[in-house]
């Protein structure tokens, strides 16, 4: 029984590194009145909940508990982080078959207890699993969102900001396509608060050439592998990005984020989830934006879509 009526968020996979860290980020954000963590690792889940509750004196009043699927009933948002984690040297797409099977057991239960929820998929490979969640849930495409390339884009902004010695928040750009090895940087859209990046680099006498572009993107593409090799898993930044998406929805920000969403009639791409700039608000995906890409970027987007569709068709 709910102790307090208010925004209810549930995290499936709440005892894992990503799930628990996402719970922590949401706890700090003050976005929820009730937070439910569900995981097959019952003791670990209860331990995470105890740890979070012990900070009650430092956060807004919040009811945090461990539970089962029935305890997630009437959640406004359900975040799914459950699945086999990526290991050193492993690509995200290599996780697909096992994680699809896990989703076959999770998604119907989530849809049963929270038929009006917005689903946010974090588990990898996120684009494929978002499509699987969309199909299994029966929800509208607007209410099934993958974290997409929101984190990749933050990494991209960090790299540009670090090299240009500016605040990454002043960098306007995107990584698009798959959250994985076929992602690509939208250099044609990249600017520093409205100043095209090439012009800004010239004004500041900063090197900006093909070598810079290549090295910057390689650092972004390999970022997760580097973190996994050094500490075993990535979870802080993805948790922050998940909380950012949740905030955009619950606060009806109508901000533009490159979440993973169902794409149709988009540069000849149909029926696939991809990281694409979209307006995010209280209804989930309010609008998918068909941004102007150059010829090479369109090819990269189609390549990314083809890889994902082929993998999905062979697995689901």
C-alpha positions as a Python dict, from the first residue, in 0.01 Angstrom:
ca = {
    (1, 'X'): (0, 0, 0),
    (2, 'X'): (134, 342, -94),
    (3, 'X'): (208, 569, 197),
    (4, 'X'): (206, 891, 0),
    (5, 'X'): (38, 982, -326),
    (6, 'X'): (282, 1141, -564),
    (7, 'X'): (521, 1059, -843),
    (8, 'X'): (608, 690, -836),
    (9, 'X'): (915, 557, -1015),
    (10, 'X'): (1020, 194, -1030),
    (11, 'X'): (1357, 53, -1133),
    (12, 'X'): (1374, -304, -1263),
    (13, 'X'): (1726, -428, -1202),
    (14, 'X'): (1760, -198, -902),
    (15, 'X'): (2032, -400, -730),
    (16, 'X'): (2278, -381, -1019),
    (17, 'X'): (2542, -112, -1046),
    (18, 'X'): (2346, 92, -1300),
    (19, 'X'): (2011, 40, -1129),
    (20, 'X'): (2135, 128, -781),
    (21, 'X'): (2327, 432, -903),
    (22, 'X'): (2022, 547, -1098),
    (23, 'X'): (1817, 510, -780),
    (24, 'X'): (2073, 727, -600),
    (25, 'X'): (2064, 993, -873),
    (26, 'X'): (1684, 1003, -863),
    (27, 'X'): (1689, 1020, -483),
    (28, 'X'): (1915, 1325, -498),
    (29, 'X'): (1702, 1487, -769),
    (30, 'X'): (1386, 1496, -558),
    (31, 'X'): (1184, 1386, -863),
    (32, 'X'): (991, 1108, -691),
    (33, 'X'): (773, 1065, -385),
    (34, 'X'): (800, 688, -410),
    (35, 'X'): (1081, 473, -547),
    (36, 'X'): (1054, 94, -585),
    (37, 'X'): (1354, -126, -661),
    (38, 'X'): (1294, -471, -810),
    (39, 'X'): (1565, -729, -870),
    (40, 'X'): (1612, -1106, -853),
    (41, 'X'): (1894, -1040, -603),
    (42, 'X'): (1654, -982, -312),
    (43, 'X'): (1908, -934, -31),
    (44, 'X'): (2118, -694, -237),
    (45, 'X'): (1806, -497, -329),
    (46, 'X'): (1705, -467, 35),
    (47, 'X'): (2058, -357, 121),
    (48, 'X'): (2052, -85, -146),
    (49, 'X'): (1715, 37, -14),
    (50, 'X'): (1841, 47, 344),
    (51, 'X'): (2147, 241, 235),
    (52, 'X'): (1933, 496, 49),
    (53, 'X'): (1684, 528, 334),
    (54, 'X'): (1963, 598, 582),
    (55, 'X'): (2012, 930, 406),
    (56, 'X'): (1653, 1034, 477),
    (57, 'X'): (1763, 1333, 685),
    (58, 'X'): (1941, 1485, 383),
    (59, 'X'): (1680, 1450, 107),
    (60, 'X'): (1321, 1548, 35),
    (61, 'X'): (1065, 1315, 198),
    (62, 'X'): (1054, 998, -8),
    (63, 'X'): (923, 643, 34),
    (64, 'X'): (1194, 403, -89),
    (65, 'X'): (1139, 30, -82),
    (66, 'X'): (1234, -304, -232),
    (67, 'X'): (955, -506, -389),
    (68, 'X'): (826, -733, -661),
    (69, 'X'): (638, -646, -978),
    (70, 'X'): (308, -599, -797),
    (71, 'X'): (473, -329, -585),
    (72, 'X'): (544, -128, -901),
    (73, 'X'): (170, -91, -966),
    (74, 'X'): (67, 248, -1107),
    (75, 'X'): (422, 372, -1157),
    (76, 'X'): (442, 682, -1373),
    (77, 'X'): (787, 587, -1495),
    (78, 'X'): (953, 244, -1502),
    (79, 'X'): (1326, 237, -1565),
    (80, 'X'): (1469, -92, -1688),
    (81, 'X'): (1835, -159, -1616),
    (82, 'X'): (1811, -537, -1582),
    (83, 'X'): (2018, -767, -1800),
    (84, 'X'): (2358, -919, -1856),
    (85, 'X'): (2625, -652, -1813),
    (86, 'X'): (2890, -573, -2071),
    (87, 'X'): (3228, -729, -1993),
    (88, 'X'): (3579, -615, -2092),
    (89, 'X'): (3627, -659, -2466),
    (90, 'X'): (3257, -729, -2528),
    (91, 'X'): (3042, -517, -2759),
    (92, 'X'): (2690, -415, -2662),
    (93, 'X'): (2541, -615, -2950),
    (94, 'X'): (2694, -936, -2811),
    (95, 'X'): (2451, -910, -2519),
    (96, 'X'): (2143, -918, -2736),
    (97, 'X'): (2011, -1276, -2719),
    (98, 'X'): (2031, -1324, -2344),
    (99, 'X'): (1890, -981, -2269),
    (100, 'X'): (1598, -1027, -2507),
    (101, 'X'): (1506, -1341, -2314),
    (102, 'X'): (1526, -1146, -1988),
    (103, 'X'): (1298, -879, -2137),
    (104, 'X'): (1043, -1145, -2234),
    (105, 'X'): (988, -1209, -1864),
    (106, 'X'): (1014, -846, -1747),
    (107, 'X'): (811, -637, -1990),
    (108, 'X'): (475, -818, -1967),
    (109, 'X'): (486, -785, -1587),
    (110, 'X'): (571, -415, -1606),
    (111, 'X'): (289, -353, -1857),
    (112, 'X'): (46, -554, -1644),
    (113, 'X'): (95, -346, -1330),
    (114, 'X'): (163, -5, -1486),
    (115, 'X'): (-26, 10, -1816),
    (116, 'X'): (-3, 390, -1831),
    (117, 'X'): (365, 421, -1745),
    (118, 'X'): (646, 559, -1956),
    (119, 'X'): (922, 300, -1998),
    (120, 'X'): (1284, 411, -2004),
    (121, 'X'): (1519, 137, -2121),
    (122, 'X'): (1881, 157, -2011),
    (123, 'X'): (1986, -208, -2060),
    (124, 'X'): (2216, -288, -2352),
    (125, 'X'): (2197, -312, -2645),
    (126, 'X'): (1959, -30, -2569),
    (127, 'X'): (1825, 38, -2917),
    (128, 'X'): (1731, -324, -2980),
    (129, 'X'): (1592, -376, -2630),
    (130, 'X'): (1385, -58, -2661),
    (131, 'X'): (1227, -202, -2975),
    (132, 'X'): (1168, -532, -2793),
    (133, 'X'): (1008, -345, -2500),
    (134, 'X'): (787, -153, -2745),
    (135, 'X'): (668, -476, -2907),
    (136, 'X'): (617, -674, -2587),
    (137, 'X'): (449, -396, -2390),
    (138, 'X'): (193, -291, -2649),
    (139, 'X'): (259, 69, -2542),
    (140, 'X'): (264, 356, -2789),
    (141, 'X'): (607, 440, -2927),
    (142, 'X'): (598, 772, -2744),
    (143, 'X'): (594, 591, -2409),
    (144, 'X'): (885, 354, -2474),
    (145, 'X'): (1213, 543, -2466),
    (146, 'X'): (1569, 419, -2479),
    (147, 'X'): (1854, 616, -2323),
    (148, 'X'): (1992, 624, -2676),
    (149, 'X'): (2292, 845, -2736),
    (150, 'X'): (2223, 1086, -2450),
    (151, 'X'): (2531, 959, -2265),
    (152, 'X'): (2741, 940, -2583),
    (153, 'X'): (2652, 1302, -2655),
    (154, 'X'): (2758, 1405, -2304),
    (155, 'X'): (3089, 1227, -2358),
    (156, 'X'): (3125, 1410, -2689),
    (157, 'X'): (3059, 1746, -2526),
    (158, 'X'): (3309, 1661, -2254),
    (159, 'X'): (3579, 1582, -2511),
    (160, 'X'): (3520, 1902, -2709),
    (161, 'X'): (3499, 2109, -2390),
    (162, 'X'): (3821, 1956, -2258),
    (163, 'X'): (4011, 2025, -2581),
    (164, 'X'): (3865, 2372, -2633),
    (165, 'X'): (3889, 2460, -2261),
    (166, 'X'): (3524, 2562, -2237),
    (167, 'X'): (3218, 2456, -2041),
    (168, 'X'): (3081, 2135, -2204),
    (169, 'X'): (2731, 2275, -2153),
    (170, 'X'): (2815, 2544, -2410),
    (171, 'X'): (2878, 2278, -2674),
    (172, 'X'): (2570, 2207, -2885),
    (173, 'X'): (2605, 1879, -3070),
    (174, 'X'): (2497, 1515, -3094),
    (175, 'X'): (2621, 1164, -3127),
    (176, 'X'): (2352, 989, -3333),
    (177, 'X'): (2249, 638, -3436),
    (178, 'X'): (2322, 327, -3234),
    (179, 'X'): (2438, 349, -2876),
    (180, 'X'): (2736, 143, -2981),
    (181, 'X'): (3008, 101, -3239),
    (182, 'X'): (2811, 238, -3537),
    (183, 'X'): (2726, 567, -3367),
    (184, 'X'): (2861, 880, -3532),
    (185, 'X'): (2922, 1248, -3449),
    (186, 'X'): (2704, 1512, -3613),
    (187, 'X'): (2988, 1754, -3684),
    (188, 'X'): (2770, 1950, -3927),
    (189, 'X'): (2542, 2048, -3637),
    (190, 'X'): (2818, 2115, -3383),
    (191, 'X'): (2848, 2469, -3251),
    (192, 'X'): (2962, 2658, -2943),
    (193, 'X'): (2649, 2844, -2833),
    (194, 'X'): (2557, 2925, -3192),
    (195, 'X'): (2910, 2970, -3329),
    (196, 'X'): (2995, 2692, -3573),
    (197, 'X'): (3280, 2485, -3431),
    (198, 'X'): (3514, 2552, -3725),
    (199, 'X'): (3460, 2927, -3687),
    (200, 'X'): (3507, 2911, -3310),
    (201, 'X'): (3830, 2713, -3349),
    (202, 'X'): (3960, 2974, -3592),
    (203, 'X'): (3867, 3260, -3359),
    (204, 'X'): (4051, 3091, -3072),
    (205, 'X'): (4340, 2958, -3281),
    (206, 'X'): (4258, 2599, -3188),
    (207, 'X'): (4346, 2302, -3408),
    (208, 'X'): (4034, 2167, -3577),
    (209, 'X'): (4099, 1922, -3860),
    (210, 'X'): (4029, 1562, -3963),
    (211, 'X'): (4279, 1431, -3709),
    (212, 'X'): (4104, 1622, -3429),
    (213, 'X'): (3766, 1491, -3541),
    (214, 'X'): (3890, 1133, -3563),
    (215, 'X'): (4061, 1134, -3225),
    (216, 'X'): (3771, 1305, -3052),
    (217, 'X'): (3516, 1055, -3181),
    (218, 'X'): (3740, 757, -3105),
    (219, 'X'): (3763, 876, -2744),
    (220, 'X'): (3384, 892, -2731),
    (221, 'X'): (3328, 554, -2900),
    (222, 'X'): (3582, 379, -2679),
    (223, 'X'): (3485, 557, -2357),
    (224, 'X'): (3274, 274, -2217),
    (225, 'X'): (3538, 14, -2303),
    (226, 'X'): (3803, 220, -2126),
    (227, 'X'): (3593, 260, -1812),
    (228, 'X'): (3499, -111, -1810),
    (229, 'X'): (3862, -212, -1851),
    (230, 'X'): (3969, 13, -1564),
    (231, 'X'): (3687, -34, -1310),
    (232, 'X'): (3468, -317, -1440),
    (233, 'X'): (3151, -125, -1525),
    (234, 'X'): (3008, 214, -1617),
    (235, 'X'): (2733, 352, -1398),
    (236, 'X'): (2777, 709, -1272),
    (237, 'X'): (2730, 891, -1604),
    (238, 'X'): (2453, 664, -1732),
    (239, 'X'): (2268, 712, -1401),
    (240, 'X'): (2295, 1089, -1439),
    (241, 'X'): (2167, 1068, -1795),
    (242, 'X'): (1874, 850, -1683),
    (243, 'X'): (1782, 1101, -1413),
    (244, 'X'): (1810, 1379, -1673),
    (245, 'X'): (1560, 1201, -1900),
    (246, 'X'): (1326, 1140, -1605),
    (247, 'X'): (1346, 1509, -1513),
    (248, 'X'): (1268, 1613, -1870),
    (249, 'X'): (952, 1401, -1860),
    (250, 'X'): (822, 1480, -1512),
    (251, 'X'): (897, 1852, -1535),
    (252, 'X'): (759, 1867, -1890),
    (253, 'X'): (1075, 2043, -2005),
    (254, 'X'): (1017, 1980, -2377),
    (255, 'X'): (1391, 1974, -2419),
    (256, 'X'): (1572, 1814, -2712),
    (257, 'X'): (1758, 1492, -2631),
    (258, 'X'): (1897, 1220, -2862),
    (259, 'X'): (1701, 941, -2694),
    (260, 'X'): (1638, 611, -2871),
    (261, 'X'): (1297, 620, -3032),
    (262, 'X'): (1107, 441, -3308),
    (263, 'X'): (1205, 589, -3643),
    (264, 'X'): (990, 579, -3956),
    (265, 'X'): (1032, 765, -4285),
    (266, 'X'): (1355, 919, -4161),
    (267, 'X'): (1620, 941, -4435),
    (268, 'X'): (1475, 618, -4583),
    (269, 'X'): (1490, 444, -4244),
    (270, 'X'): (1184, 264, -4109),
    (271, 'X'): (1085, 52, -3809),
    (272, 'X'): (1398, 74, -3596),
    (273, 'X'): (1491, 241, -3268),
    (274, 'X'): (1781, 488, -3303),
    (275, 'X'): (1933, 775, -3110),
    (276, 'X'): (1769, 1075, -3277),
    (277, 'X'): (1707, 1431, -3147),
    (278, 'X'): (1357, 1436, -3003),
    (279, 'X'): (1148, 1669, -2791),
    (280, 'X'): (1094, 1508, -2449),
    (281, 'X'): (809, 1614, -2224),
    (282, 'X'): (531, 1488, -2001),
    (283, 'X'): (398, 1249, -2264),
    (284, 'X'): (739, 1098, -2336),
    (285, 'X'): (852, 1158, -2693),
    (286, 'X'): (656, 1464, -2800),
    (287, 'X'): (815, 1488, -3145),
    (288, 'X'): (1101, 1327, -3339),
    (289, 'X'): (1305, 1597, -3513),
    (290, 'X'): (1430, 1539, -3865),
    (291, 'X'): (1748, 1742, -3842),
    (292, 'X'): (1953, 1839, -4148),
    (293, 'X'): (2251, 1607, -4184),
    (294, 'X'): (2522, 1616, -4448),
    (295, 'X'): (2563, 1336, -4702),
    (296, 'X'): (2822, 1142, -4502),
    (297, 'X'): (2615, 1164, -4185),
    (298, 'X'): (2307, 1031, -4367),
    (299, 'X'): (2515, 733, -4485),
    (300, 'X'): (2634, 674, -4130),
    (301, 'X'): (2280, 689, -3996),
    (302, 'X'): (2161, 434, -4252),
    (303, 'X'): (2457, 210, -4175),
    (304, 'X'): (2374, 223, -3806),
    (305, 'X'): (2008, 145, -3874),
    (306, 'X'): (2097, -149, -4101),
    (307, 'X'): (2325, -305, -3838),
    (308, 'X'): (2055, -276, -3572),
    (309, 'X'): (1778, -411, -3795),
    (310, 'X'): (1989, -707, -3905),
    (311, 'X'): (2078, -790, -3546),
    (312, 'X'): (1717, -755, -3436),
    (313, 'X'): (1582, -968, -3720),
    (314, 'X'): (1830, -1242, -3633),
    (315, 'X'): (1748, -1232, -3264),
    (316, 'X'): (1381, -1146, -3209),
}
